Amino acid sequence: MKRFIVTGGYGFIGSNLIRLLLSKNYKVLNIDNLNYSAQKYNLSDVTNKNYKFEKIDINNKSRISKILKKFKPHGIFNLAADTHVDRSIDNSYNFIKNNILGCYSLLESIRTYKKKVRLIHISTDEVFGDVALPKRSREDHAYSPSSPYSASKASSDHLVNSYVRTYKIDAVITNCSNNYGPRQFPEKLVPKMIYNIINNRPLPVYAKGKNSREWIYVDDHCEALIKLFFKGKSGEKYNIGSGKNCSNIFIIKKILGAFKNKKINIGKKVKIQFIKDRPGHDFRYALNSNKIKKSLGWRPKTDITKGITKTVNWYINNQKFFSNISKKLFIKRLGVL
Ligand SMILES: NC(=O)c1ccc[n+]([C@@H]2O[C@H](COP(=O)([O-])OP(=O)(O)OC[C@H]3O[C@@H](n4cnc5c(N)ncnc54)[C@H](O)[C@@H]3O)[C@@H](O)[C@H]2O)c1
């Protein structure tokens, strides 16, 4: 039976990945330092004996090295990171610490571990910066990050690449587009809008809401990550995207539509409210994901209407997810200079 470590496993993508790995009968060790975005609720119903959790910071090299010797993983999915662009604008220290130094520390533990282990390092399309229409960035597109968050992710990608070239570690780097789905911290667009609709609050959107992102349902991303563990080529990078770009305003209207279809009364204060743009805000990200489609046969399965409906249903049925989080952490606008 294959054994996997998932770092950042109490976060949004990590918790969905752990559920998928367990459903495929793999053994999983979740390593998370329980940062502000970690949600115990995300895995509170998991009783599978193949699942374990250890509270460890990936910066703690000696503990990670001990865990590698003890758990003997076949693969490590590295999702531990600070992830909110607006927070990185206010203070980038944690992004440097967790995303760059944390990745470096993890790489050192892998380098000095005597056994074979494959690292899947999860990164973002934001490393490519703004991509003008009609272009879509391929894996060899130049990195041009615009925020401290995307710069820290770009740095970690370069570090992983350098450890493959220099120390011959086995690693694959993935660049994925905007994920949406259950269990996402409500500082991000989709769960924030859902929270505000449920709680009769305005729906703030940057500038005119026209910024374009490629939206992928989280389970489609997680399926791609598992495929890449088994079939990805060591030392290579893979884009993971749905191929479908939507503006933020389109996404908000889809969410409102999903509420209306459920015949839920929407409060009077629920109105789109245009707010001052985020500093350095990239207008458009768009990936060319032909490589993973052609070489691995991966395809995203969830279209945006079905995905948003599933997502809205999950948050409506799991309102405890929101009530477990301190409002101070997601109500106030961040990233204003
Ligand atoms: N969410 C997206 O749309 C998206 C898209 C592409 C790539 N990614 C990447 O996927 C990864 C996961 O993103 P997410 O949205 O699930 O983030 P998230 O903020 O929901 O979760 C991050 C998790 O990492 C943990 N963590 C942070 N620093 C740590 C450390 N030093 N040691 C151990 N654990 C630590 C946190 O406690 C949290 O549980 C990130 O690397 C992110 O850059 C996210």
PDBQT file of the ligand as one rigid body, heavy atoms in Angstrom, charges set to zero:
ROOT
HETATM    1  N1  LIG A 401      -6.232  27.774  -3.597  1.00  0.00    +0.000 N 
HETATM    2  C1  LIG A 401      -5.875  27.942  -4.871  1.00  0.00    +0.000 C 
HETATM    3  O1  LIG A 401      -6.654  28.426  -5.701  1.00  0.00    +0.000 OA
HETATM    4  C2  LIG A 401      -4.497  27.499  -5.330  1.00  0.00    +0.000 A 
HETATM    5  C3  LIG A 401      -4.220  27.464  -6.696  1.00  0.00    +0.000 A 
HETATM    6  C4  LIG A 401      -2.967  27.024  -7.129  1.00  0.00    +0.000 A 
HETATM    7  C5  LIG A 401      -2.023  26.633  -6.200  1.00  0.00    +0.000 A 
HETATM    8  N2  LIG A 401      -2.303  26.677  -4.865  1.00  0.00    +0.000 N 
HETATM    9  C6  LIG A 401      -1.268  26.247  -3.916  1.00  0.00    +0.000 C 
HETATM   10  O2  LIG A 401      -1.757  25.117  -3.221  1.00  0.00    +0.000 OA
HETATM   11  C7  LIG A 401      -1.246  25.088  -1.893  1.00  0.00    +0.000 C 
HETATM   12  C8  LIG A 401      -2.392  24.965  -0.906  1.00  0.00    +0.000 C 
HETATM   13  O3  LIG A 401      -3.271  26.058  -1.072  1.00  0.00    +0.000 OA
HETATM   14  P1  LIG A 401      -4.613  26.177  -0.214  1.00  0.00    +0.000 P 
HETATM   15  O4  LIG A 401      -5.512  27.069  -0.961  1.00  0.00    +0.000 OA
HETATM   16  O5  LIG A 401      -5.060  24.819   0.187  1.00  0.00    +0.000 OA
HETATM   17  O6  LIG A 401      -4.063  26.956   1.070  1.00  0.00    +0.000 OA
HETATM   18  P2  LIG A 401      -4.634  27.085   2.535  1.00  0.00    +0.000 P 
HETATM   19  O7  LIG A 401      -4.210  28.425   3.023  1.00  0.00    +0.000 OA
HETATM   20  O8  LIG A 401      -6.070  26.720   2.597  1.00  0.00    +0.000 OA
HETATM   21  O9  LIG A 401      -3.838  25.955   3.351  1.00  0.00    +0.000 OA
HETATM   22  C9  LIG A 401      -2.470  26.016   3.638  1.00  0.00    +0.000 C 
HETATM   23  C10 LIG A 401      -2.173  25.042   4.759  1.00  0.00    +0.000 C 
HETATM   24  O10 LIG A 401      -0.741  25.021   4.955  1.00  0.00    +0.000 OA
HETATM   25  C11 LIG A 401      -0.471  25.030   6.359  1.00  0.00    +0.000 C 
HETATM   26  N3  LIG A 401       0.872  25.592   6.557  1.00  0.00    +0.000 N 
HETATM   27  C12 LIG A 401       1.291  26.854   6.260  1.00  0.00    +0.000 A 
HETATM   28  N4  LIG A 401       2.597  26.998   6.585  1.00  0.00    +0.000 NA
HETATM   29  C13 LIG A 401       3.008  25.811   7.100  1.00  0.00    +0.000 A 
HETATM   30  C14 LIG A 401       4.244  25.322   7.608  1.00  0.00    +0.000 A 
HETATM   31  N5  LIG A 401       5.317  26.114   7.672  1.00  0.00    +0.000 N 
HETATM   32  N6  LIG A 401       4.318  24.053   8.034  1.00  0.00    +0.000 NA
HETATM   33  C15 LIG A 401       3.226  23.231   7.989  1.00  0.00    +0.000 A 
HETATM   34  N7  LIG A 401       2.024  23.629   7.527  1.00  0.00    +0.000 NA
HETATM   35  C16 LIG A 401       1.918  24.900   7.080  1.00  0.00    +0.000 A 
HETATM   36  C17 LIG A 401      -1.589  25.874   6.941  1.00  0.00    +0.000 C 
HETATM   37  O11 LIG A 401      -1.752  25.649   8.334  1.00  0.00    +0.000 OA
HETATM   38  C18 LIG A 401      -2.789  25.433   6.109  1.00  0.00    +0.000 C 
HETATM   39  O12 LIG A 401      -3.423  24.318   6.692  1.00  0.00    +0.000 OA
HETATM   40  C19 LIG A 401      -0.423  26.377  -1.744  1.00  0.00    +0.000 C 
HETATM   41  O13 LIG A 401       0.924  26.068  -1.949  1.00  0.00    +0.000 OA
HETATM   42  C20 LIG A 401      -0.922  27.272  -2.849  1.00  0.00    +0.000 C 
HETATM   43  O14 LIG A 401       0.077  28.151  -3.289  1.00  0.00    +0.000 OA
HETATM   44  C21 LIG A 401      -3.522  27.104  -4.413  1.00  0.00    +0.000 A 
ENDROOT
TORSDOF 0
